[in-house]
Each structure stands twice: as structure tokens, then as C-alpha cells.
């Protein structure tokens, strides 16, 4: 028994999980870079070996009660370190549009499975590869890896006409996707009338509008929560689908006077596409967990961002889902034990589309720094084309996002956009009525108050072109100082640094720049 426990200790796999799931023990990943700093982290106490110790102690008590144990529990390794196999996640750390898709595109070249887990076609990623620009809304951008299978998980809401149009555009662009896309049978459907209702509700709000993309995401999630929505898998039983669709359409026409739905025309469309859609549909929960058990590498592509989270964001100016770490569990159907690298994506400055508070926002005037950032960074929404509001990097907001998601490393994008600025500011503190705030306030009136201030730190800029840099020490000294200052303020290592718009315009500092990798030496 001691030998058995020692084996699971060395493998860094909880005994109960390994026995229950029948997972094969994987080889540990590579050791951390010797140049990477050892960052102190409270996460070290939450490692799998630490949890294994608790399991071992419980097992010892049971064995002792049965009279089959010695007085001392078997020794366990106390060395920190991540599980050798796990699901990696790329998340947005600000208000969206951070450049998550580019990192996913880079990483997905070595992954077997790429997944979307929340949101809908309100999300948008733009990838530039081999001189061609690709725009993604529902399909994971990992589809550009010809060897990867892409999952649209149960937490996503799917507008099928838009989804099929996206597939057609990928095919015209030469992307061979057939057989590589798995739609969850539990994912809810966004109907055209959901989009109509979305627009009507936004217009009705007038000056208090939220800034929705009008893609029907909120109303579709409302149908889901009201328990009268329809799911992709329902297309497999058209008799039941038709009855429930009629009921749902009539419900919406009664709730929104003036809304007209051609029920027969809609049903004709769904009868026509049902066999095609069902050919791509499966139980993605089963598929994902079987892929994990088989040792497949899985990458989750986050949509939107933490500050748009329905629970954690600047409510009500948020999206209708949870684009933070929790959505990976609920939107894909996996255990938290299976998560590994959590990569937060953050711009070297900050942007926001739509309404809502933006503490570090810059004045948008011709010749202003805000206009310079928008022009140089081409800050226009992939989904809506709307101009993005621009501002300085916001450290209190990023700390809040880091606490929620537990980022193991960061992806700092668009550093090149700051080139040419004589000086660069970083928002380092929120102050309200003369006192520093410890976290993001839930009450938006605080951030709108004249008593609310942001304290800034000023760093020198640089003029050198950084687009050809491939190593950190090739960056101009002032650019290096800026990156290191952000890393120091957040306490999370920055692994990737974006230096240009193309796929390969990224400085990768290596696996050692990840908290999980660094814990191996703790």
C-alpha cells in the first residue's frame, strides 16, 4: 500500500482520480528554464501533491479504523509542480479584443483538440496567416491546424445560419474543415427572432444602451435559463423540435408586441439543414473526456473577456455568459482536476467596445494619444466594425482578473503599437475619496464619481522598430523595462509578447515563464 501511494505521489496524480478514470500516467513535461524567475505564489499550496496529501491522510484514517494500517501514514512527496497532462486555456483578461485568437492559432499547431466553451457569434477573432486574413466568430481559430479537431461546446449558443455561412467562407479560403468540427448536442440555438429581440431591447434602452452586438446572444441565453430554449441535439427529432419551436416563437411574439415570426418558413429551413447539422453533432462531453483520457492535447479558446463576465464584469455592461475560467468546466463538461496552463491575454494598452466604465480611457480627439492607439492598432471590432475606445493599461483591473482566473502566465499583445510614443503611462491604483481601493468596485457609480481617480506611473517610450524581434533581449531597453514593470506589478510571468500583426510576430520566452513550470523547482 505504501508503494502504491508512493507511485501516485511520484506521478503527481490523485489516487482516487487515477483509479476512477483509468487514465494512463503521462510523462512529465519539460523542466523550467533556468533563466526564469521563481515567483512566490499562493497557488503553490494548491498543487496536486498538496491535495494528494489530504487524500492519503483520509485513507490512512480509514485503514487504521479497519486495523490494517501502521501508526504512520506512508511518506508522500512534497515537491510542488503541475500535473504532467492537462487542458490548457487561453482567456481574455480585459474587455475583449486582446488578441486571443493569435495565440490560439500559434499554440493550436501542436494540439489535438481546440474548443470554444461560451458565448456565441458576438465574439470575433482575426488571424493573419500566410498573408491571408481570417475572421472567426463561432468556429475555433484552431481550425487552421489541419490535424486538430475543433469543438463547439455545450456552453456556446449557436446561430446556425451564421455558423454555416462561416463554414462556407472557410471553405472558400481553402480551409478543409470537414470531419474536424464537433457541435455539442447540448449547445443552445440562437434563432433569428432572438437577434430581432436583441436589437429591439437595445433600441428601447436609448441613452442607457448596453452596447450589445445585437447577435441575439442575451435573448438566447434567456431562453436557456427560462427552460424553453431548443438545443442542437433537438434537430434529431423534428416532430418534437417543431412543436417546441412553435411554442417558443409564440411566446416571443406575445412577449414582444409587433414581433413577427414566419413560423412555417423557419421550420422549413431547419428541416432542410437538420441532417447536415446533425452529421457534425455529438456528445462533446464524452468526446472531450475520452480525448483527455487518451492523452490528447486539448486547448480551450476563450471568447470575450473577464471584464465582460455576467458575474465578474462591469454589470450591466457585460455579455450574457461567463468568459472566465469557470466557463471551461460548465461549457465543456470537464473536471477542474483536468485544467493545467491558464494563459491570460492582455494588450500592452487597453480597449473597450460599447458602453460602460473605462477608468484609464484616453480622450478621443484628432492628434490625441487615444486616436494614435486606435489608428496604429487598427482598433475596430471584428464582429461589428465599431471603433474601440482606447486607454492605458489598467493594473487594478488586471489584478482583479488574475485573482479570478489564476493565470499561470500572460500573453502581452500589441507592444509594437506603443512604438513612437515619447512616454507610456500605466494605471497603477484606484483611489476613491482619498483611499486606495483594494479591488474592482461592483457599484459602477463609484467609478463614475468625481471622487474616483486613477493614479498613473510614467515610463519612457521607444522609437525603434520591434517587429523583427524574436528574443526578449532584442527589444529596445525601454520596451523591456515596460514589460518587466507589468510583470512585477501583477506577479505573473509574461511569456508571450506580440511585436506585430502577423502569425509569427511573437516573442516566446519559453515554458519556464509559467508559474506551473516554475513550481517544479519549489
C-alpha positions as CSV (number, residue, x, y, z in Angstrom):
1,X,0.0,0.0,0.0
2,X,2.8,2.4,0.8
3,X,4.4,1.5,-2.5
4,X,1.1,2.3,-4.3
5,X,0.8,5.6,-2.7
6,X,4.4,6.5,-3.4
7,X,3.8,5.7,-7.1
8,X,0.9,8.1,-7.3
9,X,3.0,10.7,-5.4
10,X,5.8,10.5,-8.0
11,X,3.3,10.6,-10.8
12,X,1.6,13.6,-9.2
13,X,-1.8,12.1,-9.9
14,X,-4.5,11.9,-7.2
15,X,-5.0,8.2,-6.5
16,X,-8.8,8.4,-6.5
17,X,-8.9,10.2,-9.8
18,X,-6.4,7.9,-11.5
19,X,-8.3,4.7,-10.3
20,X,-11.7,6.1,-11.1
21,X,-10.9,7.4,-14.6
22,X,-8.4,4.7,-15.6
23,X,-6.1,7.3,-17.0
24,X,-2.7,6.4,-18.3
25,X,0.2,8.1,-16.4
26,X,1.8,10.6,-18.8
27,X,5.5,11.6,-18.8
28,X,6.2,14.9,-17.0
29,X,6.6,18.0,-19.2
30,X,10.0,19.6,-19.7
31,X,11.7,21.3,-16.9
32,X,11.6,25.0,-16.4
33,X,14.1,27.4,-18.0
34,X,17.0,28.2,-15.7
35,X,16.6,31.9,-16.6
36,X,13.0,32.1,-15.4
37,X,12.4,33.8,-12.1
38,X,11.0,31.8,-9.2
39,X,7.8,33.7,-8.3
40,X,6.2,33.3,-5.0
41,X,2.6,32.2,-5.4
42,X,-0.2,31.2,-3.0
43,X,-1.1,28.7,-5.7
44,X,1.8,26.5,-4.7
45,X,-0.2,25.3,-1.7
46,X,-3.0,24.3,-4.0
47,X,-0.9,21.9,-6.1
48,X,-2.0,18.3,-6.8
49,X,0.7,16.8,-4.5
50,X,-0.8,19.0,-1.7
51,X,-4.3,17.7,-2.3
52,X,-2.8,14.2,-2.6
53,X,-1.5,14.5,0.9
54,X,-5.1,15.2,2.2
55,X,-6.3,12.1,0.3
56,X,-3.5,10.0,1.8
57,X,-4.4,11.2,5.3
58,X,-8.0,10.2,4.8
59,X,-7.0,6.8,3.5
60,X,-4.7,6.3,6.5
61,X,-7.6,7.1,8.9
62,X,-9.8,4.5,7.2
63,X,-7.1,1.9,7.2
64,X,-6.4,2.5,10.9
65,X,-10.1,2.1,11.7
66,X,-10.0,-1.3,9.9
67,X,-6.9,-2.3,11.7
68,X,-4.8,-2.7,8.6
69,X,-2.5,0.4,9.0
70,X,0.7,1.3,10.8
71,X,0.7,4.2,13.2
72,X,2.2,6.5,10.5
73,X,0.8,7.3,7.0
74,X,3.1,6.5,4.1
75,X,5.5,9.3,3.2
76,X,4.5,11.5,0.3
77,X,6.5,13.8,-1.9
78,X,6.0,17.4,-1.0
79,X,7.7,18.8,-4.2
80,X,5.4,21.3,-5.9
81,X,4.6,21.0,-9.6
82,X,1.8,20.7,-12.1
83,X,0.1,17.6,-13.3
84,X,2.0,16.2,-16.3
85,X,-1.1,16.2,-18.5
86,X,-3.9,18.8,-18.6
87,X,-6.2,21.1,-20.6
88,X,-4.7,24.5,-21.4
89,X,-6.8,27.6,-21.7
90,X,-6.4,31.0,-23.4
91,X,-8.6,33.7,-21.8
92,X,-9.2,37.4,-22.3
93,X,-8.0,39.3,-19.3
94,X,-9.5,42.8,-20.1
95,X,-12.7,43.8,-22.0
96,X,-12.1,41.6,-25.0
97,X,-10.3,42.1,-28.4
98,X,-7.0,41.4,-26.7
99,X,-5.7,39.1,-29.5
100,X,-6.5,35.7,-28.0
101,X,-7.1,34.2,-31.4
102,X,-3.5,34.8,-32.5
103,X,-2.1,32.9,-29.5
104,X,-4.6,30.1,-30.0
105,X,-3.5,29.9,-33.7
106,X,0.2,29.6,-32.6
107,X,-0.5,27.1,-29.8
108,X,-3.0,25.0,-31.7
109,X,-0.4,23.9,-34.2
110,X,0.7,21.3,-31.6
111,X,-2.7,20.5,-30.1
112,X,-5.1,17.7,-31.0
113,X,-8.3,19.4,-29.8
114,X,-9.3,23.0,-29.8
115,X,-12.6,24.1,-28.1
116,X,-15.0,27.1,-27.7
117,X,-16.9,26.9,-24.4
118,X,-19.0,30.1,-24.0
119,X,-20.6,33.0,-25.9
120,X,-21.6,32.9,-29.5
121,X,-21.1,34.9,-32.7
122,X,-20.7,38.0,-30.7
123,X,-17.1,37.0,-30.3
124,X,-14.6,37.7,-33.1
125,X,-11.0,36.7,-33.7
126,X,-8.9,37.9,-36.6
127,X,-5.9,35.8,-37.7
128,X,-3.3,36.8,-40.3
129,X,-1.6,33.7,-41.7
130,X,0.5,33.4,-44.9
131,X,-0.6,36.9,-46.0
132,X,-4.3,36.0,-45.7
133,X,-6.7,37.4,-43.1
134,X,-9.2,35.0,-41.5
135,X,-12.1,36.1,-39.3
136,X,-13.7,33.8,-36.8
137,X,-16.9,34.1,-34.9
138,X,-18.1,30.7,-33.8
139,X,-15.5,28.3,-35.2
140,X,-12.4,27.9,-33.0
141,X,-9.4,29.5,-34.8
142,X,-7.5,26.3,-34.2
143,X,-9.3,25.0,-37.3
144,X,-6.3,26.4,-39.3
145,X,-4.3,23.4,-37.9
146,X,-5.3,20.7,-40.3
147,X,-4.6,18.0,-37.7
148,X,-6.8,19.5,-35.0
149,X,-10.4,18.7,-34.1
150,X,-12.5,21.7,-33.1
151,X,-15.3,21.5,-30.5
152,X,-18.1,24.0,-30.1
153,X,-19.1,23.1,-26.5
154,X,-22.4,22.9,-24.7
155,X,-21.9,26.4,-23.2
156,X,-21.9,28.1,-26.6
157,X,-25.1,29.5,-28.2
158,X,-25.1,28.9,-31.9
159,X,-26.8,30.9,-34.7
160,X,-26.9,28.1,-37.3
161,X,-27.3,30.3,-40.4
162,X,-24.3,32.3,-39.4
163,X,-22.4,29.2,-38.4
164,X,-23.0,27.6,-41.8
165,X,-22.0,30.8,-43.6
166,X,-18.8,30.9,-41.6
167,X,-18.0,27.3,-42.7
168,X,-18.7,28.3,-46.3
169,X,-16.3,31.3,-46.0
170,X,-13.6,29.0,-44.6
171,X,-14.0,26.6,-47.4
172,X,-13.7,29.4,-50.0
173,X,-10.5,30.4,-48.2
174,X,-9.1,26.9,-48.7
175,X,-9.6,25.6,-45.1
176,X,-10.5,21.9,-45.1
177,X,-12.8,21.6,-42.1
178,X,-15.0,18.7,-42.9
179,X,-14.8,16.0,-40.3
180,X,-13.0,18.2,-37.9
181,X,-15.8,20.2,-36.3
182,X,-17.9,18.7,-33.4
183,X,-21.1,20.6,-32.4
184,X,-22.3,19.8,-28.9
185,X,-25.8,18.3,-28.9
186,X,-26.4,20.3,-25.7
187,X,-25.5,23.7,-27.2
188,X,-28.5,26.1,-27.4
189,X,-29.7,27.6,-30.7
190,X,-29.9,31.3,-31.4
191,X,-32.8,31.9,-33.7
192,X,-33.3,34.9,-36.0
193,X,-36.1,36.2,-33.7
194,X,-33.6,36.2,-30.8
195,X,-31.5,38.7,-32.9
196,X,-34.5,40.8,-33.6
197,X,-35.5,40.9,-30.0
198,X,-31.9,41.8,-29.1
199,X,-32.0,44.8,-31.4
200,X,-35.4,46.0,-30.1
201,X,-34.3,45.8,-26.5
202,X,-31.1,47.7,-27.2
203,X,-33.0,50.4,-29.0
204,X,-35.6,50.7,-26.2
205,X,-32.8,51.4,-23.7
206,X,-32.0,54.6,-25.6
207,X,-29.3,56.6,-23.8
208,X,-28.8,53.7,-21.3
209,X,-28.0,51.2,-24.0
210,X,-25.6,48.4,-23.1
211,X,-23.7,48.2,-26.4
212,X,-24.7,44.7,-27.4
213,X,-23.6,43.3,-30.7
214,X,-27.3,42.5,-31.5
215,X,-26.4,39.0,-32.3
216,X,-29.2,37.5,-30.2
217,X,-26.8,36.1,-27.5
218,X,-28.6,37.6,-24.5
219,X,-32.1,36.5,-25.6
220,X,-30.9,33.0,-26.5
221,X,-29.3,32.6,-23.0
222,X,-32.6,34.0,-21.6
223,X,-34.5,31.2,-23.4
224,X,-31.9,28.7,-22.0
225,X,-32.4,29.9,-18.4
226,X,-36.2,30.1,-18.9
227,X,-36.0,26.4,-19.9
228,X,-38.0,26.9,-23.1
229,X,-35.0,27.1,-25.5
230,X,-34.0,24.5,-28.1
231,X,-30.7,22.7,-28.4
232,X,-28.7,21.5,-31.4
233,X,-29.5,17.9,-30.5
234,X,-33.2,18.6,-30.7
235,X,-32.8,18.7,-34.5
236,X,-32.5,14.9,-34.4
237,X,-36.2,14.7,-33.5
238,X,-38.0,17.1,-35.9
239,X,-41.5,16.3,-34.6
240,X,-40.5,17.4,-31.1
241,X,-38.4,20.3,-32.5
242,X,-41.4,21.7,-34.5
243,X,-43.7,21.6,-31.5
244,X,-41.3,23.3,-29.2
245,X,-40.3,25.8,-31.8
246,X,-43.9,26.9,-32.3
247,X,-44.3,27.3,-28.6
248,X,-41.1,29.3,-28.3
249,X,-42.0,31.6,-31.3
250,X,-45.5,32.2,-29.9
251,X,-44.0,33.0,-26.5
252,X,-41.8,35.7,-28.0
253,X,-44.5,37.2,-30.2
254,X,-46.7,37.5,-27.1
255,X,-43.9,39.0,-25.0
256,X,-42.8,41.5,-27.7
257,X,-45.8,43.1,-29.4
258,X,-45.1,43.8,-33.1
259,X,-42.6,41.0,-33.4
260,X,-43.4,38.9,-36.4
261,X,-42.1,35.3,-37.0
262,X,-42.9,33.3,-40.1
263,X,-43.0,30.0,-38.2
264,X,-43.6,27.8,-41.3
265,X,-40.7,29.4,-43.2
266,X,-38.4,29.0,-40.2
267,X,-39.4,25.3,-39.8
268,X,-38.9,24.7,-43.5
269,X,-35.3,26.0,-43.1
270,X,-34.5,23.9,-40.1
271,X,-35.9,20.7,-41.7
272,X,-33.6,21.3,-44.6
273,X,-30.4,21.8,-42.6
274,X,-31.1,19.3,-39.8
275,X,-29.4,16.2,-41.4
276,X,-26.3,18.3,-42.3
277,X,-26.1,19.9,-38.8
278,X,-26.6,16.5,-37.1
279,X,-23.8,15.0,-39.1
280,X,-21.5,17.4,-37.2
281,X,-23.2,16.9,-33.8
282,X,-22.2,14.6,-31.0
283,X,-21.9,14.3,-27.2
284,X,-18.9,16.6,-26.9
285,X,-18.7,16.0,-23.1
286,X,-18.0,12.3,-23.8
287,X,-15.7,13.2,-26.8
288,X,-13.6,15.7,-24.8
289,X,-13.1,13.4,-21.7
290,X,-12.3,10.4,-23.9
291,X,-9.7,12.6,-25.7
292,X,-8.2,13.6,-22.4
293,X,-8.1,10.0,-21.1
294,X,-6.3,9.1,-24.4
295,X,-3.6,11.6,-23.7
296,X,-4.7,14.1,-26.4
297,X,-3.6,17.7,-26.0
298,X,-6.6,20.0,-25.5
299,X,-6.7,23.8,-25.9
300,X,-9.7,26.0,-24.9
301,X,-10.1,29.2,-26.8
302,X,-11.8,31.8,-24.6
303,X,-14.2,34.3,-26.1
304,X,-15.0,37.8,-24.9
305,X,-13.1,38.5,-21.6
306,X,-13.3,38.6,-17.8
307,X,-14.5,42.2,-17.5
308,X,-17.4,41.3,-19.7
309,X,-18.3,38.3,-17.5
310,X,-22.0,38.3,-16.4
311,X,-20.9,37.8,-12.8
312,X,-17.5,39.5,-12.6
313,X,-17.7,42.2,-15.2
314,X,-18.9,45.8,-15.1
315,X,-22.5,44.8,-14.9
316,X,-24.9,45.5,-16.7
317,X,-22.4,46.4,-19.4
318,X,-21.4,42.8,-19.9
319,X,-22.0,39.8,-22.1
320,X,-24.6,37.1,-21.2
321,X,-22.1,34.3,-20.3
322,X,-19.1,33.6,-18.1
323,X,-16.0,34.1,-20.3
324,X,-13.7,33.5,-17.3
325,X,-12.2,30.2,-16.1
326,X,-15.4,28.7,-14.7
327,X,-16.9,28.5,-18.2
328,X,-14.3,25.9,-19.1
329,X,-15.8,23.5,-16.6
330,X,-19.5,24.2,-17.3
331,X,-19.2,24.9,-21.0
332,X,-17.1,21.9,-21.9
333,X,-18.0,19.4,-19.2
334,X,-14.7,18.7,-17.6
335,X,-13.4,18.4,-14.1
336,X,-11.2,21.2,-12.6
337,X,-8.7,18.5,-11.9
338,X,-8.0,18.4,-15.6
339,X,-7.0,22.0,-16.1
340,X,-3.4,23.0,-16.4
341,X,-2.0,26.1,-18.1
342,X,-4.2,29.2,-17.8
343,X,-2.9,31.9,-20.2
344,X,-4.3,35.4,-19.8
345,X,-4.2,37.6,-22.8
346,X,-3.7,41.3,-22.2
347,X,-3.0,44.2,-24.6
348,X,0.0,46.4,-23.9
349,X,-2.6,49.1,-23.5
350,X,-6.4,48.8,-23.0
351,X,-9.5,48.9,-25.3
352,X,-13.2,48.5,-24.9
353,X,-16.1,48.3,-27.4
354,X,-19.5,49.5,-26.4
355,X,-20.8,51.3,-23.3
356,X,-19.7,51.0,-19.7
357,X,-16.9,52.3,-17.4
358,X,-13.4,52.5,-18.6
359,X,-11.2,54.0,-15.9
360,X,-8.0,54.6,-17.9
361,X,-9.7,55.7,-21.1
362,X,-7.9,58.4,-23.2
363,X,-9.6,61.4,-24.8
364,X,-10.6,60.6,-28.4
365,X,-9.6,63.6,-30.5
366,X,-7.7,64.1,-33.7
367,X,-4.0,64.0,-32.8
368,X,-4.6,62.6,-29.3
369,X,-2.9,59.5,-27.9
370,X,-6.2,57.7,-27.9
371,X,-6.6,58.3,-31.6
372,X,-2.9,57.3,-32.2
373,X,-3.6,53.9,-30.4
374,X,-6.7,53.3,-32.4
375,X,-5.1,54.1,-35.7
376,X,-1.8,52.3,-35.1
377,X,-3.6,49.3,-33.6
378,X,-6.4,49.2,-36.1
379,X,-8.9,49.1,-33.2
380,X,-12.2,48.2,-34.9
381,X,-14.3,45.3,-33.9
382,X,-14.1,42.1,-35.8
383,X,-17.8,41.3,-35.4
384,X,-19.4,44.8,-35.5
385,X,-16.7,47.1,-37.1
386,X,-17.3,49.5,-34.3
387,X,-14.4,51.8,-33.3
388,X,-12.9,50.7,-30.0
389,X,-12.3,53.0,-27.1
390,X,-8.6,53.2,-26.2
391,X,-6.7,53.8,-22.9
392,X,-3.7,53.0,-20.9
393,X,-3.0,49.6,-19.3
394,X,-5.1,49.2,-16.1
395,X,-3.2,47.3,-13.4
396,X,-6.1,47.2,-10.7
397,X,-8.4,45.7,-13.4
398,X,-5.7,43.2,-14.4
399,X,-5.1,42.2,-10.7
400,X,-8.9,41.5,-10.4
401,X,-8.8,39.4,-13.5
402,X,-5.8,37.5,-12.3
403,X,-7.4,36.7,-8.9
404,X,-10.5,35.3,-10.6
405,X,-8.7,33.2,-13.3
406,X,-5.4,32.2,-11.6
407,X,-3.3,32.9,-14.7
408,X,-0.2,30.9,-14.8
409,X,1.4,33.1,-17.5
410,X,0.4,36.1,-19.6
411,X,0.3,36.9,-23.3
412,X,1.1,40.6,-23.8
413,X,-0.1,41.7,-27.2
414,X,0.4,44.7,-29.5
415,X,3.5,46.0,-27.8
416,X,4.5,47.3,-31.2
417,X,1.5,49.7,-31.2
418,X,3.2,51.8,-28.5
419,X,6.3,52.3,-30.6
420,X,6.8,56.0,-31.2
421,X,5.2,57.4,-28.1
422,X,7.5,59.6,-26.1
423,X,6.2,58.2,-22.8
424,X,3.8,55.5,-21.7
425,X,1.5,55.5,-18.7
426,X,0.3,52.6,-16.6
427,X,-2.7,52.9,-14.3
428,X,-1.5,51.5,-11.0
429,X,-4.1,52.4,-8.4
430,X,-7.8,53.2,-8.0
431,X,-8.4,55.9,-5.4
432,X,-11.9,56.8,-4.1
433,X,-12.4,59.6,-1.7
434,X,-8.7,59.7,-0.9
435,X,-8.4,55.9,-0.1
436,X,-7.0,53.2,-2.4
437,X,-9.5,50.6,-3.4
438,X,-8.3,47.0,-3.0
439,X,-10.4,45.6,-5.8
440,X,-12.7,46.4,-8.7
441,X,-15.9,48.1,-7.3
442,X,-19.2,46.3,-8.0
443,X,-21.0,49.6,-7.8
444,X,-20.3,51.4,-11.1
445,X,-21.4,54.7,-9.6
446,X,-18.0,54.7,-7.7
447,X,-16.1,54.7,-11.0
448,X,-18.3,57.4,-12.4
449,X,-17.9,59.6,-9.3
450,X,-15.8,62.8,-9.4
451,X,-14.2,61.4,-6.2
452,X,-12.8,58.4,-8.2
453,X,-9.3,58.8,-9.5
454,X,-6.7,56.6,-11.2
455,X,-3.0,57.0,-10.2
456,X,-0.6,56.6,-13.1
457,X,3.1,55.7,-13.4
458,X,5.0,57.1,-16.3
459,X,7.7,55.2,-18.2
460,X,9.9,56.3,-21.2
461,X,8.8,55.2,-24.6
462,X,10.9,53.9,-27.6
463,X,11.1,54.7,-31.3
464,X,12.9,51.5,-32.5
465,X,11.0,49.1,-34.8
466,X,10.4,45.9,-32.8
467,X,8.5,43.9,-35.5
468,X,11.6,41.8,-36.3
469,X,12.5,40.9,-32.7
470,X,12.4,37.2,-31.9
471,X,14.0,37.3,-28.4
472,X,13.3,39.4,-25.4
473,X,16.8,40.9,-25.2
474,X,16.4,42.1,-28.8
475,X,13.7,44.5,-27.7
476,X,14.7,48.1,-27.0
477,X,15.8,48.7,-23.4
478,X,12.7,50.9,-22.7
479,X,10.4,48.2,-24.2
480,X,12.0,45.6,-21.9
481,X,11.5,47.9,-18.9
482,X,7.8,48.3,-19.7
483,X,7.3,44.6,-20.0
484,X,9.2,43.8,-16.8
485,X,7.3,46.5,-14.9
486,X,3.9,45.0,-15.9
487,X,5.2,41.6,-14.8
488,X,6.4,43.0,-11.5
489,X,3.1,44.8,-10.8
490,X,1.0,41.7,-11.5
491,X,3.3,39.0,-10.1
492,X,2.6,36.8,-13.1
493,X,5.3,35.9,-15.7
494,X,4.8,37.3,-19.2
495,X,5.7,34.5,-21.6
496,X,4.5,35.8,-25.0
497,X,5.0,39.3,-26.3
498,X,3.3,40.5,-29.5
499,X,5.5,42.6,-31.7
500,X,3.5,42.8,-35.0
501,X,0.2,41.7,-36.7
502,X,1.4,38.5,-38.4
503,X,1.2,35.0,-37.0
504,X,4.9,34.7,-36.2
505,X,5.4,38.3,-34.9
506,X,5.6,37.0,-31.3
507,X,8.5,36.7,-28.8
508,X,8.1,33.4,-26.9
509,X,10.2,33.4,-23.8
510,X,9.7,29.6,-23.3
511,X,7.9,27.2,-21.0
512,X,9.9,28.3,-18.0
513,X,7.9,31.6,-18.0
514,X,4.9,29.9,-16.4
515,X,4.1,29.6,-12.7
516,X,3.4,25.8,-13.1
517,X,6.7,25.2,-14.7
518,X,8.5,27.3,-12.0
519,X,6.8,25.3,-9.2
520,X,8.7,22.2,-10.3
521,X,11.7,23.6,-8.6
522,X,10.0,24.8,-5.4
